[in-house]
Amino acid sequence: MVALKKPQTLIQAVRYFDPETAELYLKSIKWPDGPCCPQCGSVSVGSIKSRRRYQCREKGCRKQFSVLTGTIFEGTHLGLDKWVVAIWMIVNCRNGVSSCEIARTIGCKQQSAWHLLHRVRHCLQQASDRLSGTVEADATYVGGIVKNMNKTRRREVRSRGAWSNKTTVHAVRERASGQVRADVIGDETGETIRGVISRRVEPRSYLHTDASPSYGWASRPFSEYPRSAVNHARDEYVRDNVHVNGCENFFNCLRRAVKGTYVRPAPEHLGAYVDEAVFRFNVRNETEWDRFDAAMRLAVGKRLTYSKLTGGAIR
Ligand SMILES: [Zn+2]
């Protein structure tokens, strides 16, 4: 790769990533030891320079492929240089970006930008490892503001009840590392909350929560998740080191992102926004380059999941 300093701002990134550099950068992530066949894994590979493609030399395979094969970029009509700028924006803009903003910035149709965002969010899915130690847990409502909706939608939402367009999001945050995991949940019953906690948090971790009865099960003797609670209703937000302020921080970031870029809240789409917000929150103390680099590594490694998304049509 060209020995330039790694970009730290959007304008540096735009100058740095011409189509060739973007491809070289992608290659350095995907094939640190040189190209390898996505079908049979062989490293005996010839290149077809004119078409920026490779061909496997293995008898009975002979697959042709490019550096984009098996990444979220496969089959794209947009140049890689546009992709990297879009990804830079998505991970480095505090409140996220809308497909309109991306379309205007990189010069493509809004529909293509929407599709791009969809793929990027898909690769920003949360890790499945469980948090441990002291872990804050809290839930909040996220969703549209009724007065900003058009008349028909407002009427529809109001007829279903005041909270019907709000979605509940549950978050857990590891005190030591500051890492967050979050989920869209259907209701706040003890059973549902217990389910997300056991999926996201190692047993015998210490839960810090508010006084919500949804965590009542954790207060029982011999609970797998010993719990301390602060009572917000009694104006108690911090007692000793017990609080859920870290979760509140995350919820504020999520709300700002949803408000800024999310036009019509529908619970089935909110999950992807939550993943995106969690990614940004967890890398918030990194440099712009490191955030971008982390996202690009996920984009390249998302082969299986992407194949699932497209119904297995990866080849
Ligand atoms: Zn092969």
py3Dmol code that shows the C-alpha trace and the ligand (Angstrom):
import py3Dmol

protein = """\
ATOM      1  CA  MET A   1       0.000   0.000   0.000  1.00  0.00           C
ATOM      2  CA  VAL A   2       1.090   3.571  -0.563  1.00  0.00           C
ATOM      3  CA  ALA A   3       3.103   4.686   2.448  1.00  0.00           C
ATOM      4  CA  LEU A   4       0.844   7.573   3.381  1.00  0.00           C
ATOM      5  CA  LYS A   5      -0.119   8.466   6.912  1.00  0.00           C
ATOM      6  CA  LYS A   6      -3.377   6.819   7.903  1.00  0.00           C
ATOM      7  CA  PRO A   7      -6.246   9.270   7.452  1.00  0.00           C
ATOM      8  CA  GLN A   8      -7.789  10.703  10.599  1.00  0.00           C
ATOM      9  CA  THR A   9     -10.454  12.964   9.134  1.00  0.00           C
ATOM     10  CA  LEU A  10     -13.105  12.576   6.467  1.00  0.00           C
ATOM     11  CA  ILE A  11     -11.246  14.827   4.031  1.00  0.00           C
ATOM     12  CA  GLN A  12      -8.009  12.883   4.521  1.00  0.00           C
ATOM     13  CA  ALA A  13      -9.923   9.653   3.989  1.00  0.00           C
ATOM     14  CA  VAL A  14     -11.426  10.948   0.736  1.00  0.00           C
ATOM     15  CA  ARG A  15      -7.961  11.923  -0.553  1.00  0.00           C
ATOM     16  CA  TYR A  16      -6.330   8.721   0.642  1.00  0.00           C
ATOM     17  CA  PHE A  17      -8.759   6.198  -0.797  1.00  0.00           C
ATOM     18  CA  ASP A  18      -8.650   6.347  -4.558  1.00  0.00           C
ATOM     19  CA  PRO A  19     -10.124   3.160  -6.077  1.00  0.00           C
ATOM     20  CA  GLU A  20      -6.708   1.454  -6.171  1.00  0.00           C
ATOM     21  CA  THR A  21      -5.733   2.242  -2.598  1.00  0.00           C
ATOM     22  CA  ALA A  22      -9.146   1.128  -1.399  1.00  0.00           C
ATOM     23  CA  GLU A  23      -8.658  -2.197  -3.153  1.00  0.00           C
ATOM     24  CA  LEU A  24      -5.136  -2.634  -1.789  1.00  0.00           C
ATOM     25  CA  TYR A  25      -6.390  -1.861   1.699  1.00  0.00           C
ATOM     26  CA  LEU A  26      -9.182  -4.417   1.357  1.00  0.00           C
ATOM     27  CA  LYS A  27      -6.665  -6.993   0.118  1.00  0.00           C
ATOM     28  CA  SER A  28      -4.400  -6.343   3.093  1.00  0.00           C
ATOM     29  CA  ILE A  29      -7.299  -7.125   5.449  1.00  0.00           C
ATOM     30  CA  LYS A  30      -8.730 -10.067   3.568  1.00  0.00           C
ATOM     31  CA  TRP A  31      -5.536 -11.718   2.375  1.00  0.00           C
ATOM     32  CA  PRO A  32      -2.654 -10.687   4.627  1.00  0.00           C
ATOM     33  CA  ASP A  33      -0.677 -13.657   3.221  1.00  0.00           C
ATOM     34  CA  GLY A  34      -1.675 -13.225  -0.426  1.00  0.00           C
ATOM     35  CA  PRO A  35      -4.833 -14.185  -2.346  1.00  0.00           C
ATOM     36  CA  CYS A  36      -6.528 -17.481  -1.694  1.00  0.00           C
ATOM     37  CA  CYS A  37      -9.406 -19.242  -3.464  1.00  0.00           C
ATOM     38  CA  PRO A  38     -12.757 -18.718  -1.728  1.00  0.00           C
ATOM     39  CA  GLN A  39     -14.019 -22.053  -3.001  1.00  0.00           C
ATOM     40  CA  CYS A  40     -11.281 -24.565  -2.212  1.00  0.00           C
ATOM     41  CA  GLY A  41      -8.895 -22.481  -0.092  1.00  0.00           C
ATOM     42  CA  SER A  42      -5.939 -23.022  -2.447  1.00  0.00           C
ATOM     43  CA  VAL A  43      -3.217 -20.378  -2.508  1.00  0.00           C
ATOM     44  CA  SER A  44      -2.160 -21.414  -5.980  1.00  0.00           C
ATOM     45  CA  VAL A  45      -3.859 -18.538  -7.708  1.00  0.00           C
ATOM     46  CA  GLY A  46      -3.234 -16.723 -10.961  1.00  0.00           C
ATOM     47  CA  SER A  47      -4.260 -13.139 -11.562  1.00  0.00           C
ATOM     48  CA  ILE A  48      -6.140 -11.786 -14.549  1.00  0.00           C
ATOM     49  CA  LYS A  49      -4.677  -8.282 -14.377  1.00  0.00           C
ATOM     50  CA  SER A  50      -6.903  -6.671 -16.960  1.00  0.00           C
ATOM     51  CA  ARG A  51     -10.035  -7.494 -15.020  1.00  0.00           C
ATOM     52  CA  ARG A  52      -8.729  -7.238 -11.450  1.00  0.00           C
ATOM     53  CA  ARG A  53      -9.738 -10.811 -10.951  1.00  0.00           C
ATOM     54  CA  TYR A  54      -8.013 -14.006  -9.915  1.00  0.00           C
ATOM     55  CA  GLN A  55      -8.376 -17.576 -10.952  1.00  0.00           C
ATOM     56  CA  CYS A  56      -7.738 -20.688  -8.900  1.00  0.00           C
ATOM     57  CA  ARG A  57      -5.089 -22.958 -10.476  1.00  0.00           C
ATOM     58  CA  GLU A  58      -6.392 -26.083  -8.755  1.00  0.00           C
ATOM     59  CA  LYS A  59      -7.633 -28.760 -11.170  1.00  0.00           C
ATOM     60  CA  GLY A  60     -11.365 -29.207 -10.905  1.00  0.00           C
ATOM     61  CA  CYS A  61     -11.848 -25.790  -9.263  1.00  0.00           C
ATOM     62  CA  ARG A  62     -10.641 -23.009 -11.547  1.00  0.00           C
ATOM     63  CA  LYS A  63     -12.884 -20.563  -9.782  1.00  0.00           C
ATOM     64  CA  GLN A  64     -12.607 -16.926 -10.784  1.00  0.00           C
ATOM     65  CA  PHE A  65     -12.932 -14.409  -7.995  1.00  0.00           C
ATOM     66  CA  SER A  66     -12.005 -10.903  -6.878  1.00  0.00           C
ATOM     67  CA  VAL A  67     -11.155  -9.347  -3.543  1.00  0.00           C
ATOM     68  CA  LEU A  68     -14.850  -8.474  -3.202  1.00  0.00           C
ATOM     69  CA  THR A  69     -16.016 -12.086  -3.395  1.00  0.00           C
ATOM     70  CA  GLY A  70     -17.529 -13.145  -0.095  1.00  0.00           C
ATOM     71  CA  THR A  71     -17.549  -9.664   1.460  1.00  0.00           C
ATOM     72  CA  ILE A  72     -20.442  -7.223   1.843  1.00  0.00           C
ATOM     73  CA  PHE A  73     -19.073  -5.511  -1.266  1.00  0.00           C
ATOM     74  CA  GLU A  74     -19.710  -8.468  -3.556  1.00  0.00           C
ATOM     75  CA  GLY A  75     -21.797  -7.609  -6.608  1.00  0.00           C
ATOM     76  CA  THR A  76     -21.806  -3.873  -5.859  1.00  0.00           C
ATOM     77  CA  HIS A  77     -22.119  -1.285  -8.617  1.00  0.00           C
ATOM     78  CA  LEU A  78     -20.602   1.433  -6.473  1.00  0.00           C
ATOM     79  CA  GLY A  79     -16.853   1.950  -6.512  1.00  0.00           C
ATOM     80  CA  LEU A  80     -14.912   0.819  -3.443  1.00  0.00           C
ATOM     81  CA  ASP A  81     -13.730   4.396  -2.974  1.00  0.00           C
ATOM     82  CA  LYS A  82     -17.370   5.392  -2.426  1.00  0.00           C
ATOM     83  CA  TRP A  83     -17.973   2.511  -0.052  1.00  0.00           C
ATOM     84  CA  VAL A  84     -15.067   3.400   2.200  1.00  0.00           C
ATOM     85  CA  VAL A  85     -16.178   7.020   2.459  1.00  0.00           C
ATOM     86  CA  ALA A  86     -19.725   5.906   3.305  1.00  0.00           C
ATOM     87  CA  ILE A  87     -18.451   3.517   5.970  1.00  0.00           C
ATOM     88  CA  TRP A  88     -16.211   6.246   7.351  1.00  0.00           C
ATOM     89  CA  MET A  89     -19.285   8.464   7.752  1.00  0.00           C
ATOM     90  CA  ILE A  90     -21.461   5.768   9.300  1.00  0.00           C
ATOM     91  CA  VAL A  91     -19.001   4.841  12.045  1.00  0.00           C
ATOM     92  CA  ASN A  92     -17.629   8.315  12.722  1.00  0.00           C
ATOM     93  CA  CYS A  93     -20.743  10.506  12.687  1.00  0.00           C
ATOM     94  CA  ARG A  94     -21.953  10.525  16.229  1.00  0.00           C
ATOM     95  CA  ASN A  95     -25.647  10.276  15.439  1.00  0.00           C
ATOM     96  CA  GLY A  96     -25.332   8.137  12.351  1.00  0.00           C
ATOM     97  CA  VAL A  97     -26.180   9.201   8.812  1.00  0.00           C
ATOM     98  CA  SER A  98     -29.287   8.797   6.706  1.00  0.00           C
ATOM     99  CA  SER A  99     -29.337   7.245   3.256  1.00  0.00           C
ATOM    100  CA  CYS A 100     -30.107  10.726   1.812  1.00  0.00           C
ATOM    101  CA  GLU A 101     -26.964  12.177   3.347  1.00  0.00           C
ATOM    102  CA  ILE A 102     -24.856   9.326   2.010  1.00  0.00           C
ATOM    103  CA  ALA A 103     -26.421   9.604  -1.436  1.00  0.00           C
ATOM    104  CA  ARG A 104     -25.633  13.338  -1.565  1.00  0.00           C
ATOM    105  CA  THR A 105     -22.099  12.951  -0.255  1.00  0.00           C
ATOM    106  CA  ILE A 106     -20.854  10.111  -2.456  1.00  0.00           C
ATOM    107  CA  GLY A 107     -23.107  10.902  -5.427  1.00  0.00           C
ATOM    108  CA  CYS A 108     -25.365   7.907  -5.877  1.00  0.00           C
ATOM    109  CA  LYS A 109     -29.084   7.194  -5.860  1.00  0.00           C
ATOM    110  CA  GLN A 110     -30.790   7.252  -2.492  1.00  0.00           C
ATOM    111  CA  GLN A 111     -31.926   3.704  -3.087  1.00  0.00           C
ATOM    112  CA  SER A 112     -28.333   2.509  -3.564  1.00  0.00           C
ATOM    113  CA  ALA A 113     -27.337   4.351  -0.402  1.00  0.00           C
ATOM    114  CA  TRP A 114     -30.194   2.692   1.467  1.00  0.00           C
ATOM    115  CA  HIS A 115     -29.001  -0.688   0.304  1.00  0.00           C
ATOM    116  CA  LEU A 116     -25.432   0.166   1.257  1.00  0.00           C
ATOM    117  CA  LEU A 117     -26.508   1.216   4.764  1.00  0.00           C
ATOM    118  CA  HIS A 118     -28.438  -2.000   5.124  1.00  0.00           C
ATOM    119  CA  ARG A 119     -25.351  -4.063   4.303  1.00  0.00           C
ATOM    120  CA  VAL A 120     -23.100  -2.033   6.584  1.00  0.00           C
ATOM    121  CA  ARG A 121     -25.504  -2.338   9.513  1.00  0.00           C
ATOM    122  CA  HIS A 122     -25.665  -6.021   8.866  1.00  0.00           C
ATOM    123  CA  CYS A 123     -21.929  -6.352   9.347  1.00  0.00           C
ATOM    124  CA  LEU A 124     -21.949  -4.224  12.501  1.00  0.00           C
ATOM    125  CA  GLN A 125     -23.946  -6.900  14.338  1.00  0.00           C
ATOM    126  CA  GLN A 126     -23.035  -7.300  17.972  1.00  0.00           C
ATOM    127  CA  ALA A 127     -20.582  -9.847  19.274  1.00  0.00           C
ATOM    128  CA  SER A 128     -22.126 -12.843  20.995  1.00  0.00           C
ATOM    129  CA  ASP A 129     -19.646 -13.112  23.885  1.00  0.00           C
ATOM    130  CA  ARG A 130     -21.144 -12.517  27.330  1.00  0.00           C
ATOM    131  CA  LEU A 131     -20.285  -9.631  29.662  1.00  0.00           C
ATOM    132  CA  SER A 132     -19.088 -10.289  33.209  1.00  0.00           C
ATOM    133  CA  GLY A 133     -18.056  -8.701  36.522  1.00  0.00           C
ATOM    134  CA  THR A 134     -20.262  -5.798  37.522  1.00  0.00           C
ATOM    135  CA  VAL A 135     -22.859  -5.288  34.797  1.00  0.00           C
ATOM    136  CA  GLU A 136     -25.432  -2.503  34.585  1.00  0.00           C
ATOM    137  CA  ALA A 137     -28.801  -3.435  33.113  1.00  0.00           C
ATOM    138  CA  ASP A 138     -31.601  -1.086  32.125  1.00  0.00           C
ATOM    139  CA  ALA A 139     -34.431  -0.698  29.626  1.00  0.00           C
ATOM    140  CA  THR A 140     -35.891   2.298  27.830  1.00  0.00           C
ATOM    141  CA  TYR A 141     -38.439   3.219  25.182  1.00  0.00           C
ATOM    142  CA  VAL A 142     -37.278   4.384  21.789  1.00  0.00           C
ATOM    143  CA  GLY A 143     -39.465   5.551  18.985  1.00  0.00           C
ATOM    144  CA  GLY A 144     -41.175   8.261  17.007  1.00  0.00           C
ATOM    145  CA  ILE A 145     -42.591  11.445  18.432  1.00  0.00           C
ATOM    146  CA  VAL A 146     -46.299  11.476  17.736  1.00  0.00           C
ATOM    147  CA  LYS A 147     -46.555  15.214  17.076  1.00  0.00           C
ATOM    148  CA  ASN A 148     -43.993  14.976  14.244  1.00  0.00           C
ATOM    149  CA  MET A 149     -45.994  12.395  12.320  1.00  0.00           C
ATOM    150  CA  ASN A 150     -48.343  13.053   9.465  1.00  0.00           C
ATOM    151  CA  LYS A 151     -52.048  13.182  10.244  1.00  0.00           C
ATOM    152  CA  THR A 152     -52.974   9.683   9.103  1.00  0.00           C
ATOM    153  CA  ARG A 153     -50.127   8.033  10.924  1.00  0.00           C
ATOM    154  CA  ARG A 154     -50.730  10.108  14.044  1.00  0.00           C
ATOM    155  CA  ARG A 155     -54.354   9.024  14.122  1.00  0.00           C
ATOM    156  CA  GLU A 156     -53.384   5.417  13.553  1.00  0.00           C
ATOM    157  CA  VAL A 157     -50.794   5.484  16.343  1.00  0.00           C
ATOM    158  CA  ARG A 158     -53.072   7.282  18.813  1.00  0.00           C
ATOM    159  CA  SER A 159     -55.891   4.824  18.191  1.00  0.00           C
ATOM    160  CA  ARG A 160     -53.550   2.029  19.255  1.00  0.00           C
ATOM    161  CA  GLY A 161     -52.642   3.759  22.517  1.00  0.00           C
ATOM    162  CA  ALA A 162     -49.996   6.235  23.574  1.00  0.00           C
ATOM    163  CA  TRP A 163     -47.045   3.807  23.711  1.00  0.00           C
ATOM    164  CA  SER A 164     -47.883   1.706  20.712  1.00  0.00           C
ATOM    165  CA  ASN A 165     -45.210   3.220  18.476  1.00  0.00           C
ATOM    166  CA  LYS A 166     -42.515   2.993  21.112  1.00  0.00           C
ATOM    167  CA  THR A 167     -40.192   0.041  21.184  1.00  0.00           C
ATOM    168  CA  THR A 168     -38.464  -1.242  24.279  1.00  0.00           C
ATOM    169  CA  VAL A 169     -34.690  -1.552  24.149  1.00  0.00           C
ATOM    170  CA  HIS A 170     -32.745  -3.353  26.855  1.00  0.00           C
ATOM    171  CA  ALA A 171     -29.048  -2.688  27.424  1.00  0.00           C
ATOM    172  CA  VAL A 172     -26.318  -4.212  29.560  1.00  0.00           C
ATOM    173  CA  ARG A 173     -22.956  -2.560  30.162  1.00  0.00           C
ATOM    174  CA  GLU A 174     -19.835  -4.086  31.643  1.00  0.00           C
ATOM    175  CA  ARG A 175     -18.516  -1.676  34.268  1.00  0.00           C
ATOM    176  CA  ALA A 176     -14.825  -2.524  33.847  1.00  0.00           C
ATOM    177  CA  SER A 177     -14.587  -2.306  30.050  1.00  0.00           C
ATOM    178  CA  GLY A 178     -17.515   0.011  29.298  1.00  0.00           C
ATOM    179  CA  GLN A 179     -18.688  -2.413  26.573  1.00  0.00           C
ATOM    180  CA  VAL A 180     -22.416  -2.439  25.829  1.00  0.00           C
ATOM    181  CA  ARG A 181     -24.776  -5.033  24.338  1.00  0.00           C
ATOM    182  CA  ALA A 182     -28.384  -4.147  23.582  1.00  0.00           C
ATOM    183  CA  ASP A 183     -31.540  -5.808  22.321  1.00  0.00           C
ATOM    184  CA  VAL A 184     -34.999  -4.868  21.143  1.00  0.00           C
ATOM    185  CA  ILE A 185     -37.444  -6.647  23.420  1.00  0.00           C
ATOM    186  CA  GLY A 186     -41.166  -7.212  23.056  1.00  0.00           C
ATOM    187  CA  ASP A 187     -42.137  -6.617  26.671  1.00  0.00           C
ATOM    188  CA  GLU A 188     -40.620  -6.017  30.066  1.00  0.00           C
ATOM    189  CA  THR A 189     -41.785  -9.079  31.923  1.00  0.00           C
ATOM    190  CA  GLY A 190     -39.348 -10.740  34.292  1.00  0.00           C
ATOM    191  CA  GLU A 191     -39.169 -13.729  31.987  1.00  0.00           C
ATOM    192  CA  THR A 192     -38.164 -11.667  28.924  1.00  0.00           C
ATOM    193  CA  ILE A 193     -35.592  -9.673  30.890  1.00  0.00           C
ATOM    194  CA  ARG A 194     -34.178 -12.835  32.402  1.00  0.00           C
ATOM    195  CA  GLY A 195     -33.831 -14.252  28.892  1.00  0.00           C
ATOM    196  CA  VAL A 196     -31.756 -11.317  27.567  1.00  0.00           C
ATOM    197  CA  ILE A 197     -29.659 -11.202  30.729  1.00  0.00           C
ATOM    198  CA  SER A 198     -28.740 -14.877  30.493  1.00  0.00           C
ATOM    199  CA  ARG A 199     -27.881 -14.469  26.805  1.00  0.00           C
ATOM    200  CA  ARG A 200     -25.751 -11.362  27.302  1.00  0.00           C
ATOM    201  CA  VAL A 201     -24.255 -11.754  30.800  1.00  0.00           C
ATOM    202  CA  GLU A 202     -22.186 -14.528  32.424  1.00  0.00           C
ATOM    203  CA  PRO A 203     -23.872 -16.123  35.452  1.00  0.00           C
ATOM    204  CA  ARG A 204     -22.545 -14.907  38.820  1.00  0.00           C
ATOM    205  CA  SER A 205     -21.972 -11.410  37.477  1.00  0.00           C
ATOM    206  CA  TYR A 206     -23.231  -8.572  39.700  1.00  0.00           C
ATOM    207  CA  LEU A 207     -26.230  -6.791  38.234  1.00  0.00           C
ATOM    208  CA  HIS A 208     -26.814  -3.109  38.885  1.00  0.00           C
ATOM    209  CA  THR A 209     -30.352  -2.084  37.990  1.00  0.00           C
ATOM    210  CA  ASP A 210     -33.075   0.370  38.878  1.00  0.00           C
ATOM    211  CA  ALA A 211     -35.969  -0.669  41.107  1.00  0.00           C
ATOM    212  CA  SER A 212     -37.997  -2.101  38.207  1.00  0.00           C
ATOM    213  CA  PRO A 213     -39.886  -5.265  39.204  1.00  0.00           C
ATOM    214  CA  SER A 214     -38.690  -6.849  35.938  1.00  0.00           C
ATOM    215  CA  TYR A 215     -35.435  -7.672  37.747  1.00  0.00           C
ATOM    216  CA  GLY A 216     -37.217  -9.032  40.842  1.00  0.00           C
ATOM    217  CA  TRP A 217     -36.181 -12.590  39.995  1.00  0.00           C
ATOM    218  CA  ALA A 218     -32.513 -11.597  40.396  1.00  0.00           C
ATOM    219  CA  SER A 219     -33.052 -10.494  44.006  1.00  0.00           C
ATOM    220  CA  ARG A 220     -34.199 -13.921  45.166  1.00  0.00           C
ATOM    221  CA  PRO A 221     -31.817 -15.909  47.367  1.00  0.00           C
ATOM    222  CA  PHE A 222     -29.227 -17.987  45.469  1.00  0.00           C
ATOM    223  CA  SER A 223     -29.914 -16.041  42.279  1.00  0.00           C
ATOM    224  CA  GLU A 224     -27.465 -16.668  39.443  1.00  0.00           C
ATOM    225  CA  TYR A 225     -27.192 -12.897  39.068  1.00  0.00           C
ATOM    226  CA  PRO A 226     -26.853 -11.144  42.451  1.00  0.00           C
ATOM    227  CA  ARG A 227     -28.481  -7.729  42.090  1.00  0.00           C
ATOM    228  CA  SER A 228     -28.178  -4.259  43.640  1.00  0.00           C
ATOM    229  CA  ALA A 229     -30.739  -1.633  42.732  1.00  0.00           C
ATOM    230  CA  VAL A 230     -31.101   2.140  42.925  1.00  0.00           C
ATOM    231  CA  ASN A 231     -34.579   3.586  43.276  1.00  0.00           C
ATOM    232  CA  HIS A 232     -35.063   6.369  40.726  1.00  0.00           C
ATOM    233  CA  ALA A 233     -38.581   7.014  42.073  1.00  0.00           C
ATOM    234  CA  ARG A 234     -37.000   8.079  45.358  1.00  0.00           C
ATOM    235  CA  ASP A 235     -34.505  10.261  43.554  1.00  0.00           C
ATOM    236  CA  GLU A 236     -31.744   7.790  44.188  1.00  0.00           C
ATOM    237  CA  TYR A 237     -29.505   7.580  41.124  1.00  0.00           C
ATOM    238  CA  VAL A 238     -26.180   6.581  42.634  1.00  0.00           C
ATOM    239  CA  ARG A 239     -25.620   4.677  45.873  1.00  0.00           C
ATOM    240  CA  ASP A 240     -22.002   3.774  46.601  1.00  0.00           C
ATOM    241  CA  ASN A 241     -20.983   2.406  43.207  1.00  0.00           C
ATOM    242  CA  VAL A 242     -24.453   1.180  42.278  1.00  0.00           C
ATOM    243  CA  HIS A 243     -25.923   2.988  39.279  1.00  0.00           C
ATOM    244  CA  VAL A 244     -27.066   2.489  35.676  1.00  0.00           C
ATOM    245  CA  ASN A 245     -25.593   5.718  34.296  1.00  0.00           C
ATOM    246  CA  GLY A 246     -23.554   3.898  31.666  1.00  0.00           C
ATOM    247  CA  CYS A 247     -26.712   2.394  30.186  1.00  0.00           C
ATOM    248  CA  GLU A 248     -28.349   5.825  30.294  1.00  0.00           C
ATOM    249  CA  ASN A 249     -25.401   7.207  28.311  1.00  0.00           C
ATOM    250  CA  PHE A 250     -25.897   4.563  25.680  1.00  0.00           C
ATOM    251  CA  PHE A 251     -29.644   5.188  25.521  1.00  0.00           C
ATOM    252  CA  ASN A 252     -28.998   8.890  24.940  1.00  0.00           C
ATOM    253  CA  CYS A 253     -26.715   8.055  22.010  1.00  0.00           C
ATOM    254  CA  LEU A 254     -29.269   5.616  20.616  1.00  0.00           C
ATOM    255  CA  ARG A 255     -32.109   8.125  20.950  1.00  0.00           C
ATOM    256  CA  ARG A 256     -30.149  10.842  19.191  1.00  0.00           C
ATOM    257  CA  ALA A 257     -29.299   8.462  16.344  1.00  0.00           C
ATOM    258  CA  VAL A 258     -32.874   7.269  16.014  1.00  0.00           C
ATOM    259  CA  LYS A 259     -34.238  10.802  16.093  1.00  0.00           C
ATOM    260  CA  GLY A 260     -31.688  12.044  13.586  1.00  0.00           C
ATOM    261  CA  THR A 261     -31.867   9.345  10.973  1.00  0.00           C
ATOM    262  CA  TYR A 262     -34.843   7.166  11.623  1.00  0.00           C
ATOM    263  CA  VAL A 263     -37.994   8.357   9.954  1.00  0.00           C
ATOM    264  CA  ARG A 264     -40.643   5.751  10.566  1.00  0.00           C
ATOM    265  CA  PRO A 265     -39.982   3.614  13.569  1.00  0.00           C
ATOM    266  CA  ALA A 266     -40.891  -0.019  13.056  1.00  0.00           C
ATOM    267  CA  PRO A 267     -39.721  -2.525  15.643  1.00  0.00           C
ATOM    268  CA  GLU A 268     -38.478  -4.955  12.994  1.00  0.00           C
ATOM    269  CA  HIS A 269     -35.941  -2.397  11.726  1.00  0.00           C
ATOM    270  CA  LEU A 270     -34.899  -1.005  15.062  1.00  0.00           C
ATOM    271  CA  GLY A 271     -32.655  -4.017  15.765  1.00  0.00           C
ATOM    272  CA  ALA A 272     -30.264  -2.969  13.005  1.00  0.00           C
ATOM    273  CA  TYR A 273     -30.120   0.606  14.361  1.00  0.00           C
ATOM    274  CA  VAL A 274     -29.410  -0.769  17.824  1.00  0.00           C
ATOM    275  CA  ASP A 275     -26.514  -2.836  16.430  1.00  0.00           C
ATOM    276  CA  GLU A 276     -25.112   0.250  14.701  1.00  0.00           C
ATOM    277  CA  ALA A 277     -25.446   2.386  17.846  1.00  0.00           C
ATOM    278  CA  VAL A 278     -23.824  -0.328  19.989  1.00  0.00           C
ATOM    279  CA  PHE A 279     -20.885  -0.533  17.582  1.00  0.00           C
ATOM    280  CA  ARG A 280     -20.355   3.230  17.682  1.00  0.00           C
ATOM    281  CA  PHE A 281     -20.723   3.336  21.461  1.00  0.00           C
ATOM    282  CA  ASN A 282     -18.215   0.550  22.024  1.00  0.00           C
ATOM    283  CA  VAL A 283     -15.529   2.207  19.896  1.00  0.00           C
ATOM    284  CA  ARG A 284     -16.263   5.754  21.010  1.00  0.00           C
ATOM    285  CA  ASN A 285     -12.842   6.256  22.616  1.00  0.00           C
ATOM    286  CA  GLU A 286     -10.906   5.014  19.590  1.00  0.00           C
ATOM    287  CA  THR A 287      -9.514   7.238  16.839  1.00  0.00           C
ATOM    288  CA  GLU A 288     -11.546   7.814  13.682  1.00  0.00           C
ATOM    289  CA  TRP A 289      -9.205   5.554  11.743  1.00  0.00           C
ATOM    290  CA  ASP A 290      -9.476   2.725  14.288  1.00  0.00           C
ATOM    291  CA  ARG A 291     -13.275   2.846  14.240  1.00  0.00           C
ATOM    292  CA  PHE A 292     -13.274   2.713  10.477  1.00  0.00           C
ATOM    293  CA  ASP A 293     -10.692  -0.068  10.380  1.00  0.00           C
ATOM    294  CA  ALA A 294     -12.704  -2.142  12.881  1.00  0.00           C
ATOM    295  CA  ALA A 295     -15.835  -1.817  10.716  1.00  0.00           C
ATOM    296  CA  MET A 296     -13.940  -2.722   7.535  1.00  0.00           C
ATOM    297  CA  ARG A 297     -12.576  -5.872   9.176  1.00  0.00           C
ATOM    298  CA  LEU A 298     -16.133  -6.879  10.058  1.00  0.00           C
ATOM    299  CA  ALA A 299     -17.264  -6.138   6.492  1.00  0.00           C
ATOM    300  CA  VAL A 300     -14.633  -8.426   5.041  1.00  0.00           C
ATOM    301  CA  GLY A 301     -15.207 -11.223   7.509  1.00  0.00           C
ATOM    302  CA  LYS A 302     -18.966 -11.309   7.074  1.00  0.00           C
ATOM    303  CA  ARG A 303     -18.952 -13.936   4.403  1.00  0.00           C
ATOM    304  CA  LEU A 304     -21.217 -16.574   5.894  1.00  0.00           C
ATOM    305  CA  THR A 305     -23.731 -14.186   7.319  1.00  0.00           C
ATOM    306  CA  TYR A 306     -23.938 -12.287   4.086  1.00  0.00           C
ATOM    307  CA  SER A 307     -24.506 -15.476   2.165  1.00  0.00           C
ATOM    308  CA  LYS A 308     -27.371 -16.207   4.525  1.00  0.00           C
ATOM    309  CA  LEU A 309     -28.799 -12.772   3.886  1.00  0.00           C
ATOM    310  CA  THR A 310     -28.804 -13.260   0.148  1.00  0.00           C
ATOM    311  CA  GLY A 311     -30.234 -16.753   0.366  1.00  0.00           C
ATOM    312  CA  GLY A 312     -26.898 -18.513  -0.075  1.00  0.00           C
ATOM    313  CA  ALA A 313     -26.224 -16.993  -3.497  1.00  0.00           C
ATOM    314  CA  ILE A 314     -22.634 -16.098  -2.778  1.00  0.00           C
ATOM    315  CA  ARG A 315     -20.926 -17.894  -5.667  1.00  0.00           C
TER     316      ARG A 315
END
"""
ligand_1 = """\
1
ZN
Zn -10.155 -23.145 -5.914
"""
view = py3Dmol.view(width=600, height=400)
view.addModel(protein, "pdb")
view.setStyle({"model": 0}, {"cartoon": {"style": "trace"}})
view.addModel(ligand_1, "xyz")
view.setStyle({"model": 1}, {"stick": {}})
view.zoomTo()
view.show()
